[in-house]
């Protein structure tokens, strides 16, 4: 399974644990003097053949007006057009480990324009770090998808696991359980095909 991660440098270690050792991690530094990586690149990670990702994690902050992702200092890292024009997110499941994920409709629409299959996001402030809150849900989601479950079933299983983790002492689980599975790019409906045998019967009856 191909996994892409956008994360702030301070969260990189946790993000790598969540996404797995083979994930393609793009880490954004906090140092203003360090060049920022370009999130628009669709170059596959070393050793990868396919450029399409199955799962994407976003561990960034939303801008104050909800039209971009930023770092801790409020610098814009990712704008909607950097997302909507990507070709490697088609049919991917996107996990927004960012605050106010559901409220930021501009960014949600950008992912939909990129053709993602589903978006997992939550309202309000989302807590993570040190495998608390959303981190627990994010890890369980990857494991469920890697086990072969479709997105909806994988999300349901991840939420059940997160609830159990809360009973065992995991922190901020109530926040993580507010995550929702949102639709991605709508798939155009195709007319149902009549079975071949039924077509033959219709033809025979109609003469």
C-alpha positions as CSV (number, residue, x, y, z in Angstrom):
1,X,0.0,0.0,0.0
2,X,1.3,3.4,-1.0
3,X,1.2,6.0,1.7
4,X,1.9,9.8,1.5
5,X,2.4,12.0,4.5
6,X,2.6,15.8,4.8
7,X,3.7,16.7,8.3
8,X,5.5,19.4,10.3
9,X,9.0,18.5,11.2
10,X,8.2,18.4,14.9
11,X,5.6,15.7,14.3
12,X,7.7,13.7,11.8
13,X,8.7,10.9,14.2
14,X,5.1,10.2,15.2
15,X,3.9,10.5,11.7
16,X,6.4,7.9,10.5
17,X,5.2,5.5,13.1
18,X,1.6,6.0,12.1
19,X,2.2,5.8,8.3
20,X,4.7,2.9,8.3
21,X,8.3,2.6,7.4
22,X,7.6,2.5,3.6
23,X,5.6,5.7,3.6
24,X,6.7,8.7,1.5
25,X,7.0,11.5,4.1
26,X,7.2,15.2,3.2
27,X,8.3,17.1,6.3
28,X,8.1,20.8,6.5
29,X,10.8,22.5,8.7
30,X,10.1,25.1,11.3
31,X,13.3,27.0,10.5
32,X,12.5,30.0,8.3
33,X,15.9,29.8,6.7
34,X,15.4,26.3,5.5
35,X,13.9,25.8,2.0
36,X,10.4,24.4,2.0
37,X,9.8,21.1,0.1
38,X,7.3,21.4,-2.7
39,X,4.0,19.5,-2.0
40,X,3.0,19.8,-5.7
41,X,5.6,17.2,-6.7
42,X,4.2,13.9,-7.9
43,X,7.6,12.2,-8.1
44,X,7.3,8.7,-6.5
45,X,9.5,7.8,-3.5
46,X,12.7,5.8,-4.1
47,X,11.9,2.2,-5.1
48,X,8.3,2.9,-5.9
49,X,6.8,2.0,-9.3
50,X,3.3,3.3,-9.0
51,X,2.8,7.1,-8.5
52,X,-0.7,6.7,-7.1
53,X,-1.2,6.7,-3.4
54,X,-3.7,4.6,-1.5
55,X,-3.6,6.6,1.7
56,X,-2.6,10.1,2.6
57,X,-2.1,11.7,6.0
58,X,-2.0,15.5,6.5
59,X,-0.6,16.6,9.8
60,X,-0.5,20.4,9.3
61,X,-2.4,23.4,10.7
62,X,-5.2,25.1,8.8
63,X,-4.9,28.8,8.1
64,X,-7.1,31.2,10.0
65,X,-9.6,31.6,7.1
66,X,-9.4,27.9,6.2
67,X,-8.1,28.2,2.7
68,X,-4.6,26.7,3.2
69,X,-2.4,24.5,5.4
70,X,0.2,26.3,7.4
71,X,3.2,25.7,9.8
72,X,3.4,26.7,13.4
73,X,4.4,30.2,12.5
74,X,1.4,30.6,10.2
75,X,3.4,30.4,7.0
76,X,1.3,29.0,4.1
77,X,2.6,25.6,3.1
78,X,-0.1,24.2,0.9
79,X,-2.8,26.0,-1.0
80,X,-5.9,24.4,-2.5
81,X,-4.5,24.5,-6.1
82,X,-1.5,22.5,-5.0
83,X,-3.9,19.7,-4.0
84,X,-6.5,19.8,-6.7
85,X,-4.0,19.6,-9.5
86,X,-2.3,16.4,-8.2
87,X,-2.8,13.3,-10.3
88,X,-1.4,10.8,-7.7
89,X,-4.3,11.1,-5.2
90,X,-7.0,9.6,-7.4
91,X,-9.0,7.0,-5.4
92,X,-6.9,7.6,-2.3
93,X,-8.3,7.8,1.3
94,X,-7.2,11.1,2.9
95,X,-6.9,11.5,6.7
96,X,-6.8,15.1,7.8
97,X,-5.0,15.2,11.1
98,X,-5.6,19.0,11.1
99,X,-7.9,21.1,13.3
100,X,-11.2,22.2,11.8
101,X,-10.9,19.7,9.0
102,X,-14.7,19.5,8.3
103,X,-15.1,23.3,8.5
104,X,-12.4,23.9,5.9
105,X,-14.6,23.2,2.9
106,X,-12.2,24.9,0.4
107,X,-9.5,22.3,1.2
108,X,-12.0,19.5,1.2
109,X,-13.2,20.5,-2.3
110,X,-9.6,20.6,-3.4
111,X,-9.1,17.0,-2.4
112,X,-12.3,16.1,-4.2
113,X,-11.1,17.8,-7.3
114,X,-8.0,15.6,-7.2
115,X,-10.3,12.6,-7.3
116,X,-9.8,11.1,-3.8
117,X,-12.2,8.3,-2.8
118,X,-12.9,9.5,0.8
119,X,-11.8,12.1,3.3
120,X,-11.6,11.4,7.0
121,X,-11.8,14.6,9.1
122,X,-13.2,16.1,12.3
123,X,-14.7,19.4,13.5
124,X,-13.0,21.7,15.9
125,X,-9.6,21.2,17.6
126,X,-8.0,17.8,17.1
127,X,-5.4,16.5,19.5
128,X,-2.5,14.3,18.7
129,X,1.2,13.7,19.5
130,X,2.6,10.8,21.4
131,X,-0.1,8.5,20.1
132,X,-3.0,10.2,21.7
133,X,-6.3,11.2,20.2
134,X,-6.3,11.3,16.4
135,X,-2.9,9.4,16.2
136,X,-4.5,6.2,17.6
137,X,-7.3,6.4,15.0
138,X,-4.9,7.2,12.2
139,X,-2.7,4.2,12.9
140,X,-5.7,1.8,13.3
141,X,-7.0,3.1,9.9
142,X,-3.8,2.2,8.1
143,X,-3.7,-1.3,9.6
144,X,-7.3,-1.9,8.7
145,X,-6.7,-0.7,5.1
146,X,-3.6,-2.8,4.8
147,X,-5.7,-5.8,5.9
148,X,-7.8,-5.3,2.8
149,X,-10.9,-3.7,4.3
150,X,-12.6,-1.1,2.1
151,X,-12.6,2.5,3.3
152,X,-15.9,2.5,5.1
153,X,-15.3,-0.8,6.9
154,X,-11.7,0.2,7.7
155,X,-12.8,3.5,9.3
156,X,-15.5,1.7,11.4
157,X,-12.9,-0.8,12.6
158,X,-10.5,2.0,13.4
159,X,-13.1,3.8,15.5
160,X,-13.9,0.7,17.4
161,X,-10.2,0.1,18.2
162,X,-9.8,3.8,19.2
163,X,-12.8,3.5,21.6
164,X,-11.2,0.4,23.2
165,X,-7.8,2.2,23.5
166,X,-9.6,4.9,25.4
167,X,-10.9,2.4,27.9
168,X,-7.3,1.2,28.3
169,X,-6.1,4.7,29.1
170,X,-5.3,6.4,25.7
171,X,-5.7,10.2,26.0
172,X,-8.1,12.5,24.0
173,X,-10.0,9.6,22.5
174,X,-13.3,11.5,22.7
175,X,-11.9,14.0,20.3
176,X,-10.7,11.2,17.9
177,X,-14.2,9.6,17.9
178,X,-15.6,12.8,16.4
179,X,-13.9,12.0,13.1
180,X,-16.2,11.4,10.2
181,X,-15.9,9.7,6.8
182,X,-16.8,12.2,4.1
183,X,-17.4,11.4,0.4
184,X,-14.7,12.0,-2.1
185,X,-15.1,12.7,-5.8
186,X,-18.6,11.5,-6.8
187,X,-18.6,8.6,-9.2
188,X,-20.8,9.1,-12.3
189,X,-23.6,6.5,-12.2
190,X,-23.8,4.1,-15.1
191,X,-27.1,2.5,-16.3
192,X,-27.6,-1.0,-15.1
193,X,-27.1,-3.7,-17.7
194,X,-29.8,-6.2,-18.2
195,X,-28.7,-9.8,-17.9
196,X,-28.1,-11.6,-21.2
197,X,-30.8,-14.2,-20.5
198,X,-33.3,-11.6,-19.7
199,X,-32.6,-9.8,-23.0
200,X,-33.2,-13.0,-24.9
201,X,-36.6,-13.5,-23.1
202,X,-37.6,-9.9,-24.0
203,X,-36.6,-10.5,-27.6
204,X,-38.5,-13.8,-27.8
205,X,-41.7,-12.3,-26.3
206,X,-41.7,-9.2,-28.4
207,X,-41.4,-11.4,-31.5
